[in-house]
Amino acid sequence: MAGSAVPLSADEAFQRYQHERPRIEKAAEATKAHLEHHTALRGIACEVTARAKEVSSFNTKMYRKGYTDPWKEITDKAGVRVIVPHRGLLDPALEMIKDCLDVRWVEDDRDTPGDEDRLRYPRLHVQAVMVGGEEDPDGNPYDCEIQLRTEAVDLWSRMSHKLLYKPGVTPPPDVRRSLYRLIALVELFDLEVERGVEAMAQHPDLARSNHLLNTAEQIYRTFTDHPYSTDLSHEVIDTLSQTIDDTTAYSEQLTQFTERFRERLERAYTEYGPTSALFLKHGRYLLASQPESLIIFERLSQIRSRFDLHIAWKNSELPDSMITDMAQIWGVAL
């Protein structure tokens, strides 16, 4: 069967997918990590998810669509979603994907001429080759379908999918129309969020702090998805920003630091982080449960930045015990 140009039957495609799905899942996870790394490197705030299509979903789609060559025609055996806060980040995220993956094609229906009078889902999909080295029996790397969306569009898409796409059931026209009317609200929401972000950018100090926190949070999520205190983060970030000259260039610096010391950081979060026995029993090492901890560890790793951090902390109203605990975790003295 491998290497044959003859289309697979539905049963053959189903059996092949069951056999190869574990490899596709591994490739999807590797691609997710790859995209998380590159979005953090560029300071693009987003959430990346990835999965291999469920076996039952593969089978259902194959029969519902009536494909003549289901193995080749089902191009979303692996699906990746890159979800950004507002539409102003869609193009930077798209360019990042084009730069770091082998892209086969792009479907971009956001500004299709002649559709100005229609309410519809703003499709932005990318077909790309996954990373990680996993290959099919023919020696070909696996593809994935990447969906780029804003948070608002993602919410609408998930909700409408549950209501509109019921096998064997066609929703009444008024229900369908009411759901598509929500697209107008989604567009307004995205526009207002983008306008707010642009307005915030006119305040340099606030923009610096937000950029640092977004970068730290994105990388921190590769270690844990545990919730944290945003109020505390903003207090600490304001102090940390005083030790960093160029916050834009710092994104790459923090990413490189994380990759260099990833094993050490993983041990630190395991022993002192939000689910550690030390934190749960004593309540100490609070900052090890916060995304800004990455910046603190990076600042503590060099003599000059460690000195700058010590001075900035002394001039703040933050407890000394917080930073001394972090220095203890990293194995340095202030």
Disulfide bonds with the S-S distance in Angstrom:
none
